[in-house]
């Protein structure tokens, strides 16, 4: 009798090169929106320019938030216990609570590369979530209702690799439940 091979584990840390890219991209988006506005400082009538600047402001906030944390420390851990994103909560999301795994696509995927965990309906987000988790999911809840976002833009591991490992763990957990 053979035993199934356990899925690989991931420990991701921050990548400072991506932080600089996020910051410069955010400033470029804000400058582009500002240059499109009809008057100085997003004057009346420049509502569309202000809306176009929101992704840039978000990218700058993400970059500054990371720069305020000195040192390279673990931000994401995927192992047999679940998915732990230390930016969102200190507790792991167990594999039994994860129904599906996708990645952000389209313009959202370009601006915000992330792995999206679809949770059991009614389960909700982790109870002990951080202020950053509350802000992030309140801001993006219209796009991703009842889902947990794991931002990958500032991690030293490729988002596709994180997605592959999480999918592998979810399938492995489902096979174990069947037996």
C-alpha positions as CSV (number, residue, x, y, z in Angstrom):
1,X,0.0,0.0,0.0
2,X,1.4,3.4,-0.9
3,X,0.8,6.6,0.9
4,X,0.2,9.8,-0.9
5,X,3.1,12.2,-1.1
6,X,2.4,15.3,1.1
7,X,2.2,18.5,-0.8
8,X,5.2,21.0,-0.7
9,X,5.3,23.7,1.9
10,X,6.1,27.4,1.2
11,X,7.5,30.1,3.4
12,X,7.5,33.4,1.7
13,X,9.3,36.6,2.8
14,X,9.2,40.1,1.5
15,X,10.9,41.2,-1.7
16,X,12.2,44.7,-1.5
17,X,12.7,45.0,-5.3
18,X,8.9,44.6,-5.7
19,X,8.3,47.3,-3.1
20,X,10.2,49.8,-5.2
21,X,8.3,48.8,-8.3
22,X,5.0,49.2,-6.4
23,X,5.9,52.6,-5.1
24,X,7.0,53.9,-8.5
25,X,4.0,52.4,-10.3
26,X,1.7,54.0,-7.7
27,X,3.3,57.4,-8.1
28,X,3.1,57.1,-11.9
29,X,-0.7,56.2,-11.8
30,X,-1.4,59.1,-9.4
31,X,0.6,61.5,-11.7
32,X,-1.2,60.3,-14.8
33,X,-4.6,60.8,-13.1
34,X,-3.5,64.2,-11.9
35,X,-2.4,65.3,-15.3
36,X,-5.8,64.2,-16.8
37,X,-7.7,66.3,-14.3
38,X,-9.1,69.6,-15.7
39,X,-7.8,71.7,-12.8
40,X,-5.2,71.6,-10.1
41,X,-5.6,69.1,-7.2
42,X,-8.4,67.1,-8.8
43,X,-10.7,70.1,-9.0
44,X,-14.4,69.9,-9.5
45,X,-15.2,67.9,-12.7
46,X,-12.1,65.7,-12.2
47,X,-14.1,63.0,-10.4
48,X,-13.0,60.5,-13.1
49,X,-9.4,61.5,-12.5
50,X,-9.8,60.9,-8.8
51,X,-11.3,57.5,-9.4
52,X,-8.3,56.7,-11.7
53,X,-5.9,57.7,-8.9
54,X,-7.4,55.2,-6.4
55,X,-5.2,52.2,-7.6
56,X,-2.1,54.4,-7.4
57,X,-2.9,55.5,-3.9
58,X,-3.5,51.9,-2.9
59,X,-0.1,50.8,-4.4
60,X,1.7,53.6,-2.6
61,X,0.1,52.7,0.7
62,X,1.1,49.0,0.2
63,X,4.7,50.1,-0.5
64,X,5.0,52.5,2.4
65,X,3.4,50.0,4.8
66,X,6.1,47.5,3.8
67,X,8.9,50.0,4.1
68,X,7.8,50.8,7.7
69,X,8.5,47.2,8.6
70,X,12.3,46.8,8.9
71,X,14.0,43.6,8.0
72,X,13.0,40.7,6.0
73,X,10.5,38.5,7.9
74,X,8.1,35.7,7.0
75,X,4.9,37.0,5.6
76,X,3.2,33.9,4.3
77,X,3.3,30.2,5.3
78,X,1.6,27.4,3.5
79,X,1.9,24.0,5.2
80,X,-0.1,21.0,6.5
81,X,-1.9,23.3,9.1
82,X,-3.3,25.7,6.5
83,X,-2.5,29.1,5.0
84,X,-1.1,31.7,7.3
85,X,-0.7,35.2,6.0
86,X,0.8,37.1,8.9
87,X,-0.2,40.4,7.4
88,X,-3.8,39.4,7.7
89,X,-4.0,37.2,10.9
90,X,-1.7,35.3,13.2
91,X,-3.9,32.2,12.8
92,X,-3.9,29.8,9.9
93,X,-6.9,29.3,7.7
94,X,-7.4,25.5,7.9
95,X,-7.7,23.5,4.7
96,X,-11.2,22.4,5.6
97,X,-12.4,26.1,5.4
98,X,-11.1,26.5,1.9
99,X,-13.5,25.6,-0.9
100,X,-11.7,27.0,-3.9
101,X,-8.5,28.8,-5.0
102,X,-8.1,31.2,-7.9
103,X,-5.8,34.1,-8.9
104,X,-6.7,37.7,-9.7
105,X,-7.0,38.2,-13.5
106,X,-7.4,41.0,-15.9
107,X,-6.5,44.6,-14.9
108,X,-6.9,43.7,-11.2
109,X,-4.4,40.9,-11.6
110,X,-1.9,43.3,-13.2
111,X,-2.2,45.9,-10.4
112,X,-2.8,43.5,-7.6
113,X,-1.4,40.0,-8.1
114,X,-3.0,37.8,-5.5
115,X,-4.2,34.3,-4.7
116,X,-7.9,34.3,-3.7
117,X,-9.1,31.8,-1.2
118,X,-12.8,31.0,-1.4
119,X,-14.0,30.1,2.0
120,X,-16.8,27.9,3.2
121,X,-20.1,30.0,2.8
122,X,-20.9,31.6,6.1
123,X,-17.4,31.0,7.5
124,X,-16.3,34.6,6.9
125,X,-12.8,36.1,7.4
126,X,-10.6,35.1,10.3
127,X,-12.0,36.4,13.6
128,X,-8.6,37.7,14.8
129,X,-7.7,39.7,11.7
130,X,-5.5,42.7,11.6
131,X,-6.4,46.2,10.9
132,X,-4.7,45.8,7.5
133,X,-6.9,42.8,6.7
134,X,-10.1,44.8,7.6
135,X,-9.0,47.7,5.4
136,X,-8.0,45.5,2.5
137,X,-11.1,43.4,2.5
138,X,-13.5,46.4,3.1
139,X,-11.9,48.1,0.1
140,X,-12.0,45.1,-2.2
141,X,-15.2,43.3,-0.9
142,X,-17.3,44.4,-3.9
143,X,-14.8,42.6,-6.2
144,X,-14.2,39.6,-4.0
145,X,-17.1,38.9,-1.6
146,X,-16.6,36.2,1.0
147,X,-13.0,35.6,-0.1
148,X,-9.6,36.0,1.5
149,X,-7.0,37.7,-0.6
150,X,-3.3,36.8,-0.2
151,X,-1.4,39.6,-1.8
152,X,1.6,38.3,-3.7
153,X,3.1,41.5,-5.2
154,X,5.5,42.0,-2.3
155,X,6.5,38.4,-1.8
156,X,9.8,36.7,-2.9
157,X,7.9,33.8,-4.4
158,X,6.0,33.9,-7.7
159,X,2.1,34.1,-7.4
160,X,1.7,31.2,-9.7
161,X,3.9,29.0,-7.5
162,X,1.9,30.0,-4.4
163,X,-1.4,29.3,-6.3
164,X,0.0,25.9,-7.4
165,X,1.0,24.8,-3.9
166,X,-2.3,26.0,-2.3
167,X,-4.2,24.1,-5.0
168,X,-2.1,21.0,-4.3
169,X,-2.8,21.2,-0.6
170,X,-6.6,21.6,-1.1
171,X,-6.7,18.6,-3.4
172,X,-4.6,16.6,-1.0
173,X,-6.9,17.5,1.9
174,X,-10.0,16.5,-0.1
175,X,-8.4,13.1,-0.9
176,X,-7.6,12.5,2.8
177,X,-11.3,13.4,3.7
178,X,-12.6,10.8,1.2
179,X,-10.7,8.0,2.9
